[in-house]
Amino acid sequence: MERHLRALIVEDNPADANLIHEMLNQSRDLSLSLEQASRLSHGLERLKANQLDLVLLDLSLPDSRGFETFAKAHAHAPDLPIIVLTGLDDRSLAVKAVREGAQDYLVKGQVSGDLLSRSIRYAVERKGAEQALRASEERYRQLVENATDVIYSHDLVGNITSANPAGGRIFGYAAEDLEHLTIWDLVDPDYVAETEQMIQDQLEGVARAGPYEILARNKSGSPVWVEVNPRLVQRPGASPEIQGVARDVTERKEMEEQLRRQERLAALGQLAAGVAHDFRNLLTTVILYAELSRRHARLPDELDQNMKVIIDESHRATDLVQQILDFSSNAMIEPRPLDVKAFVRSTLKVLRRAIPEDIELALETEPGPQRVRADAGRLKQALTNLALNARDAMPEGGELRFSISSRRGEEEPAMETHRRGLSQGSTLPAGEWVSIAVSDTGTGMTEEVQEHLFEPFFTTKEVGEGTGLGLAQVYGIVRQHDGYVHVETAPGEGSTFFIHLPVCREEPVPPAPRSKEAPVARGETILLVEDEPRLRQAGKSVLESLGYQVLTAANGREALVLCGLEKPAADGEVPPSLGDKGAPLPSANAPVAIDLIITDLVMPEMGGRALATELSRRAPDVRRIAITGYALDKQDKEALREAGFQALVRKPFERSQLARAIRQALDR
């Protein structure tokens, strides 16, 4: 159905107006209703109603003449098609009117009905097309200006010819300033060759499966990773150019790098845990035999001192293993309620001996209690590492300040690229936190150093002056306490490390005093289950030195045989470990009465947990102690309690530690 048009004719001559009306009434391909205004002012009033589709305008009116008549009408209705229908046969005026927006210029007396009808129809269609084009251009403009991706173009030598506001936001420039730059002002020097190849690919029509990944730099020099989808545009009469869309993928690249680093750390942590277990077995054997040797009545003083050195160095080796386990989050911790103020004060007393006198040591606290649930030994190690790093950053002296404060988190923190941490200025997760800040007035660190700060074995010190494990250990310790660590630093402005730990409401309980003397036996028999032969023999000797009757087994299956709960594998055949010198052999009719079992947790055939499960079912009265060199989490410890273990002793252990655990288990 043809659209009905509403038209206004601005004409002061009634005869001309009637003639035009008759012409239009005779047109069969045009449905139109016509209103008349005899003056321009009347026509402009009618235009305000905005209910018209077309204006037929005479230029010679009582209140306006010439081009000024058209200019006023067009200014009042710029979106309405206007056909000039006048008696002025002036070619220059016609050209000017059409150039300024008139849809047509018709001269009275030279116009037929068909010509007028066709001109009206074309004028309305043309104006509609113009409006649709403008609307489309406006939508495209808004899409481009509001896009989060950079939409840009540049010529073949790299001069930027256009860029949307996103380009300014991402690269730190005003959008109009980008058009005075080249892409080479933005691309990182290491990626110039790849960018040149990207342009060459477009010129040669090389198809690519995915976008190009380019490293750029913003106005301040910070890295910006972008994914670029370019295309070559060639228009007739214009120079070819490259148009493209560039997406900022910096955060994604950082997350990918974080994941890769976490995977490397996890793999290294698994390796470290396995090596640490074997190493702890060796150290336990060394320590126990050295302690046994020191108990020899006729041991010369010189050899006694040598044995003491062996024990001390073994503990130092244990500390090195502990560092590796800390950063890999495989260390064993015993978190307890801790008064942070009292704890830090006591730590500073110890640190004072390691801090030169030209470094001032200060402590700032807030009123009220600040408590966390932490392993005091591991947290002390973290603060010590930070203090010693600060000391090394102040060779000419300065101030080392510890600050304790309470904080409330409200939202999720940003994740840094290489660690669980807070980026500068971000907030803590919802909840209450205790923050320990360690500040120095030293040399500070560059952004490049900060990128690798908590990575294991990364150090800026000379060879032989550091292992590169100190800050990695801090990171691992804090992470095991469900906390966060981050640093604020700049070259020449010192550094401040923040440790954030969750608040604990429980009251701290002081540890019970321990006797230095190793408690001895009261006639009990102990079964030691350990798969390492040398450690099994060392443990047996230590237990005998404490006065216990000792049986040994290499795994849980052999232990069940000794307990009389299973028969030997074959009649008359005794497993090698059951034939250890001094160990009574089992008898099917008269099993040995065992008061306590000390078992390693990880062994071939049957480990300590499976053994404990069998004992709970078949011999629930037998006491049991676990020994292990592996890290145990909360679930592991709960599983040991459910399996009936009275105590857990970690390798490497000393004679006195084992003796106290035995007496506690037997006397409970």
PELINNOR-V19319 format. One record per helix or strand of 2 or more residues. SS is the DSSP state (hx for helix, st for strand). FROM is the first residue (numbers start at 0). LEN is the number of residues. If there is no record, write none. Layout:
BEGIN
<<SS	FROM	LEN> <SS	FROM	LEN>>
END
This chain:
BEGIN
<<st	3	7> <hx	13	12> <st	30	7> <hx	39	8> <st	53	4> <st	59	2> <st	63	2> <hx	66	10> <st	80	6> <hx	90	9> <st	103	4> <hx	112	34> <st	149	6> <st	158	5> <hx	164	7> <hx	174	4> <hx	182	3> <hx	188	16> <st	211	6> <st	222	11> <st	240	8> <hx	249	45> <hx	300	27> <st	335	4> <hx	339	12> <st	358	6> <st	370	4> <hx	375	17> <st	397	12> <st	430	10> <hx	446	5> <hx	469	11> <st	483	6> <st	494	9> <st	524	5> <hx	532	13> <st	548	5> <hx	555	7> <hx	575	4> <st	595	5> <hx	607	11> <st	622	6> <hx	633	9> <st	646	4> <hx	654	13>>
END
